């Protein structure tokens, strides 16, 4: 089984299934491709080998490509039922699915004004009305999940689930742009940054040297 | 079970779970909230703090977002995904691709079931989105994407209506025909045509 990812510093979508599999102890081979620097990161070099959608991440399982982070997470949850990647409780599971789907198709303002960047920090950048509204909604989601379902641990649904893998890139964004967090989201953010898989991903990101212009709206100079 | 939806003429996201439930014969009460009217936002927030349709309410369980609703339904009705696991993974891939992608198509060819805008909206980025969808549909096992109707067809149902409105030609016309011939799809279109409300911002080309 392979997970094909992009740059660890920038590829928020790649981070999700990678963190999910690592944290759950699912063995896989990492295949890293890099965003094309010539076109600013709009394409991924070498992705044509894996599938026709042209995007990372890709899960290759039984020789077949599965693409898009949400489809990969659902597929892993189905193939590794003993890992309990979705919450076991029916109500909790539906909330987990709903917030992941909301993340998957939404928060476009925050995504565009606060692109994920682990190696560099831009405190105070990227805030605007749309992004503020996105952040407020995310903080409300985290707080509600922690309070309603989080009793059994430090994650959104107590123990680690797809939902935490899904919001891990948001934790990275809030860190990079210095977004102020109330106590409950702050504790959650700290817990996510303390996950072994997340620390390993962050170390990988810091070791990367590529500079991708489309993901660097606030860089003062090219490196 | 209640399914909260927006205008049938415009709400592409609402069509997805609606048509899946109709085709599978899952009984539900439809709650239609016409969008962008005084009080609509508050009514939607009364069902879900995410503030968006569609929303499925099943007893105490509230599920929002079209794809999450389809996965929820599939837990009880496994035939909503292909039975072969490799095919199921592929169906999930193209469904998720639809869910988060094709932004330019959505922007320039917004769903408008009762209008006809032939040739409109075809920017280079939209044409690239269309080419990708055409490629996905070309692999249809027939009559639907994976033979029988699945959640993937529900996810692409709004695109079928867009291509009908904007008169986009595809290689696999039989797929569009099969989708448009579904009694549920006809029911949705007829209801959209009867809707009194209109949203001027979404009537993109008059």
Interface residues (C-beta under 8 A of the other chain):
Chain A: X51 X52 X53 X61 X62 X64 X65 X66 X67 X68 X69 X70 X71 X74 X75 X78 X79 X90 X91 X94 X97 X98 X100 X101 X102 X104 X105 X137 X140 X144
Chain B: X49 X50 X52 X60 X61 X62 X63 X64 X65 X66 X67 X68 X71 X72 X85 X86 X88 X89 X90 X92 X93 X95 X96 X97 X99 X100 X132 X135
